[in-house]
Amino acid sequence: MAQKGNLMTARPDIRVLDATLRDGGLVNNFNFSDEFVSALYRANVKAGVDYMEFGYKASKELFDVNKFGKWKFCDEADIRAIVGDNKSDMKIAVMTDVGRCDYKNDILPKSESVIDMIRVATYVHQMPAAIDMIEDCKAKGYEVVCNIMAISNAKEADLEQALEMVANSSADGIYIVDSYGSLYPEQIRDIADKYTEIAEKYGKYVGMHAHNNQQLAFANTIEATARGVSYLDATMMSMGRGAGNCAMELLISFLKNPKYNIFPVMKFIEEHMIPLKESGLVWGYDIPYLLTGRLNQHPSSAIDYMKEERTDYTNFYTDLLDK
Amino acid sequence: MAQKGNLMTARPDIRVLDATLRDGGLVNNFNFSDEFVSALYRANVKAGVDYMEFGYKASKELFDVNKFGKWKFCDEADIRAIVGDNKSDMKIAVMTDVGRCDYKNDILPKSESVIDMIRVATYVHQMPAAIDMIEDCKAKGYEVVCNIMAISNAKEADLEQALEMVANSSADGIYIVDSYGSLYPEQIRDIADKYTEIAEKYGKYVGMHAHNNQQLAFANTIEATARGVSYLDATMMSMGRGAGNCAMELLISFLKNPKYNIFPVMKFIEEHMIPLKESGLVWGYDIPYLLTGRLNQHPSSAIDYMKEERTDYTNFYTDLLDK
């Protein structure tokens, strides 16, 4: 595929999605203060961010509401307490995990909801359930995207079939998700070409959700962009599971469209993210995440290791090699 | 230019250069303990690192020896106190800054020195002096490379002329140096194509020295590699001026040649780099460096700002915009 756009111009198809509450919520069990969430909403609107993901629509049958903050569940009333009727140009997104969401009951018809976009997160082996969820949400009136996770561990033939299934569904977009932060720009370009080829054929768009295990989240995001990917996930100060995501401050600095404004992003970081870091929450690139990323493993063992504040990396590495 | 090599194979022309003491020395005025330097030497040898840069050959007329650690000057005796006659496969490098090195006197004939490689660092506007230094060092018997710095601020026509001058000199190699950490992978690929084209014509190799202001040091290094660049600078835990460099742990994890071994790198980091970080030395990606990188400015103002432990990024940014 040819390059799309260049470093001097702005692509009108680009959309930035802030996933701070959702992926960052995996760091603190979604226990963000209302003040934080309100300030994030205002900062994103001012910064020109196109979508703000508020969290998950997790099933209250499966998850104890007393063990998580409210953004694990994203009740309509909780979102409205922050955004009112959302009289801004920014759209509201939530994520639904296949198998963890009682979508038939918990996702309201769009006409009754301030949510604009449902992001269906699925593993390759769950595709029929994902398609069912996509069609349900689409029929209710939402913009729907499908995030196929952990593709670095999926068989290519399975991934191709999954892509065909999404392509033939009513989904509006398909996301490339590097869950383990194990992919290099060279691989991301090939994957982006594959996704954009099928997406263009079926009139859908492609998104990128990167993890920073090898300090490649921003690089992979802008390389995917140059291959035609247009929906770009980022989080404030990279906040997200393990090594975190593509940093919003890097992405907004990079994009050339004058609608994007770095100033509110920096203001939010200095007023809200720095205190969060100083409160003791741990995320962002570190050597244990590099090792799980390099070995194409889920970051959970690195997250546990970091919580113990250990720095005996050689022991951790030999443990990983045994897995 | 076509891609060179791929993610499954090892390129025999690749060389890794550890610049921890030299670029990291800019963080602590070269005040490394002998124990640290000895351990780094042993770790690099075990890890399969090809070159270890010990520091600068700075003029003692220009710089007060009482104000810097010994690796600012790299006396022959000091290097030999660490490496003896260097009975290893790893080569020893030092850097000489144009205008800051009394090279005619301070650089011994190769037959009297344990140093293997001289790295001549120059700005585009100093090229005649750089060429004089290159020829002097080459005549003395060294492998010589030329690091043209701050190319993101140089006029293209000037840079092309500088490249022609190095190409026609006796230098063995030419380095791409992203001093401000302002270049994106897309630009690095074009620059690498330009450098490798001229280098191949004149029988020289090309190197990459990246800075991590936008979390792109590793990405830019491996993207340059894929375009035929073969000498790759890295530092332990990214230690280097401001946002630091390409992390050795990322680079060694990436390279496929079985001669490279990540284990001694991790061991060195846990035993020596973590204590250095905990001692209060500050380097590595942070938002002020992102801002100077994005604005294509020298990181000095960000370094001063970080030393003051400030996090009022919006004030810093508006100050930068006034420069």
Chai-1 contact restraints between the chains, C-beta under 6 A:
chainA,res_idxA,chainB,res_idxB,connection_type,confidence,min_distance_angstrom,max_distance_angstrom,comment,restraint_id
A,P185,B,A219,contact,1.0,0.0,6.0,A-B,restraint_1
A,Q214,B,L250,contact,1.0,0.0,6.0,A-B,restraint_2
A,Q215,B,Q215,contact,1.0,0.0,6.0,A-B,restraint_3
A,Q215,B,F218,contact,1.0,0.0,6.0,A-B,restraint_4
A,L216,B,A219,contact,1.0,0.0,6.0,A-B,restraint_5
A,F218,B,Q215,contact,1.0,0.0,6.0,A-B,restraint_6
A,A219,B,P185,contact,1.0,0.0,6.0,A-B,restraint_7
A,A219,B,L216,contact,1.0,0.0,6.0,A-B,restraint_8
A,A219,B,A219,contact,1.0,0.0,6.0,A-B,restraint_9
A,L250,B,Q214,contact,1.0,0.0,6.0,A-B,restraint_10
A,S253,B,R294,contact,1.0,0.0,6.0,A-B,restraint_11
A,M266,B,Y313,contact,1.0,0.0,6.0,A-B,restraint_12
A,M266,B,T314,contact,1.0,0.0,6.0,A-B,restraint_13
A,K267,B,T314,contact,1.0,0.0,6.0,A-B,restraint_14
A,E270,B,T311,contact,1.0,0.0,6.0,A-B,restraint_15
A,E270,B,D312,contact,1.0,0.0,6.0,A-B,restraint_16
A,E270,B,Y313,contact,1.0,0.0,6.0,A-B,restraint_17
A,I274,B,T311,contact,1.0,0.0,6.0,A-B,restraint_18
A,R294,B,S253,contact,1.0,0.0,6.0,A-B,restraint_19
A,T311,B,E270,contact,1.0,0.0,6.0,A-B,restraint_20
A,T311,B,I274,contact,1.0,0.0,6.0,A-B,restraint_21
A,D312,B,E270,contact,1.0,0.0,6.0,A-B,restraint_22
A,Y313,B,M266,contact,1.0,0.0,6.0,A-B,restraint_23
A,Y313,B,E270,contact,1.0,0.0,6.0,A-B,restraint_24
A,T314,B,M266,contact,1.0,0.0,6.0,A-B,restraint_25
A,T314,B,K267,contact,1.0,0.0,6.0,A-B,restraint_26
